[in-house]
Amino acid sequence: MTSSLIVRDATDADLPAIRDIYNDAVEHTTAIWNDVLVDVDNRREWLAARVTRGYPVIVAERDGTVAGYASFGDWRAFDGYRHTVEHSIYVDKNARGGGIGETLMRALIERARAIGIHVMIASIEAQNAPSIRLHEKLGFRTVGTFSEVGTKFGRWLDLTCMELRLDPTR
């Protein structure tokens, strides 16, 4: 029996799972360049801020369990960047490699198009080859790599920046 994957808007009930996925990435990966774990109240404030700005927070649910989440938000805080967003996608450690990230990314792209976003930005730790390949598969192009702009786990990290133009006619 194959289980189905449901992509839907996140709710308050999803926040413990979102927190757990986020904290696992903080503790064990270079996907998030933070060192501090968060609690449900932190994720509640984050969700409220995204919703207030009209930005989606979506989850991928399999068999009643949140297997990943994704969102996008302002790329930069200045008015001139209002048509550009930066996204985040995180998949539960036990569900990676099964297409959930791609499913969430495709849903985010459609949500961005629906609200008139012109460009999506991806900022990816330069050694994260699976994420870079996924973004390339979905049409993102690499626009540059910043060297040693962050640290985690006692080492310098490079940041690869990618972009996807959603409405090339604008």
Secondary structure, 3 states (H helix, E strand, C coil): CCCCEEEEECCHHHHHHHHHHHHHHHHHCCCCCCCCCCCHHHHHHHHHHHHHCCCCEEEEEECCEEEEEEEEEECCCCHHHCCEEEEEEEECCCCCCCCHHHHHHHHHHHHHHHCCCCEEEEEEECCCHHHHHHHHHCCCEEEEEEEEEEEECCEEEEEEEEEEECCCCC
